[in-house]
Amino acid sequence: TRILYLTESLRENLKLGPKTPLESAVLRRLHAYAGRKVADLAAEFEIPRTRSYHYCARVIQRALGAKHGDANLKELREAGIQVKTVKLGAKGIPFEAMSFPAFKYAELLKEDWESSSFRKTLQNLLIVPMTGGPQGLGGDHQRILGRAFFWHPTEAEWVIIRQEWEHFVGQ
């Protein structure tokens, strides 16, 4: 049987109290793994090495306390936190653009900016930088976890993002 949708509680798995701030607990947990190779963490978490696009994401999920690499962590979902791994080259420049969920253009046209799904996605990003390894999927096991951080757009960035979104949807 294949598990398609498994939800776990980050607070329960990490034994966090109800008043422990989620963002600081998540960063504390990930910072404990900063500087370590993905392959070493995968071995520690018993995740088989693959060339899958989700290999690094599975390692991060386990580092966050998930018992299963494919688990959906309830508190992250409820807080609207999107976890993004970013593979960086030698000069700290990302190898590729950050991906976001697919959307249907017709559905996007029905949204307004304030309640748009894109705006909700950008409100709370947890970015986990990874350095080392070659470009592409083949070297993910060689990558080294950097210091994770939360990115929240500044007011100036929101203005630009909104202008681009409105231009795209023709508003």
Salt bridges, closest charged atoms under 4 A:
GLU8 OE2 - HIS68 ND1 3.01
GLU23 OE2 - HIS152 NE2 3.53
GLU44 OE1 - ARG36 NH2 2.67
ASP70 OD1 - ARG58 NE 3.13
GLU107 OE2 - LYS110 NZ 3.36
GLU114 OE1 - ARG119 NH2 3.59
GLU114 OE2 - ARG162 NH1 3.40
ASP140 OD1 - LYS87 NZ 3.19
ASP140 OD1 - ARG143 NE 2.79
GLU166 OE2 - ARG162 NE 2.81
